[in-house]
């Protein structure tokens, strides 16, 4: 018998932060409203990322029905400053900068 698929999180943002050698540093789950409305050190604070050694953040944003709205990967330099991002939206649109 096949294993039942776990339901996707609803209205949730999952963030995983990695160091330069791709070692996992943090794993965070936030309500989607908090993600868009509040400031979070992992996303908004260069000094926090520098102190923690965060060089990459991978995120998944789930909508209110539990559908994956977007996936992204951000890259930061050794000082915690933003370098690059790739966002893949649920409709297949890809945005890179």
C-alpha positions in Angstrom: 0.0 0.0 0.0 1.3 3.4 -1.0 2.2 5.9 1.8 -0.3 8.7 2.1 1.0 12.1 1.0 1.3 14.6 3.9 -0.9 17.7 3.4 0.9 20.9 2.5 1.1 23.6 5.1 -1.6 26.2 4.7 -0.8 29.9 4.7 2.7 29.2 5.7 6.3 30.1 4.7 9.0 27.6 5.2 12.6 28.9 5.3 15.8 27.0 5.5 19.1 28.8 5.9 22.5 27.3 4.9 26.1 28.2 5.4 28.8 28.5 2.7 29.3 24.8 2.6 25.6 24.1 2.4 25.3 23.1 6.0 21.8 23.7 7.5 21.9 26.5 10.0 18.2 27.4 10.6 14.8 25.9 9.7 11.9 28.3 10.3 8.1 28.2 9.7 6.1 31.4 9.7 2.5 32.3 9.0 2.3 33.8 5.5 0.8 37.1 6.8 3.7 37.5 9.3 6.2 36.9 6.5 4.7 39.7 4.3 3.8 42.1 7.1 6.7 41.9 9.6 10.4 42.1 9.6 12.4 38.9 10.1 16.1 38.8 10.8 16.8 35.8 8.5 15.4 37.8 5.6 15.8 41.5 6.6 19.0 41.8 8.7 22.4 41.6 7.1 24.2 41.6 10.6 22.1 38.6 11.7 23.0 36.7 8.6 26.7 37.6 8.9 26.7 36.5 12.6 25.0 33.2 11.9 27.1 32.6 8.8 24.0 32.4 6.5 24.9 32.4 2.8 21.8 30.8 1.3 18.1 30.8 2.1 15.6 28.5 0.5 11.9 29.2 0.9 8.6 27.8 0.1 5.4 30.0 0.3 2.1 28.2 0.6 -1.2 29.9 0.0 -4.5 29.7 2.0 -5.5 26.5 0.3 -2.1 24.8 0.9 -0.9 25.2 -2.7 2.7 26.0 -3.3 2.6 29.6 -4.5 6.4 30.1 -4.9 9.8 28.6 -4.2 12.9 30.8 -3.9 16.6 30.7 -3.2 18.5 33.8 -2.1 22.2 34.1 -1.9 24.2 36.4 0.4 27.8 37.3 0.7 30.0 36.8 3.7 28.9 40.1 5.2 25.2 39.0 5.0 24.4 41.3 2.0 22.0 40.2 -0.7 23.7 38.9 -3.9 21.2 37.0 -6.0 17.7 35.4 -6.0 15.8 33.0 -8.1 12.0 32.8 -7.6 9.8 30.2 -9.2 6.1 31.0 -9.1 3.3 28.4 -9.3 2.4 29.4 -12.8 6.0 28.6 -14.0 7.2 32.2 -14.1 10.9 32.4 -13.1 12.4 35.7 -11.8 16.1 36.0 -11.3 18.2 39.0 -10.3 
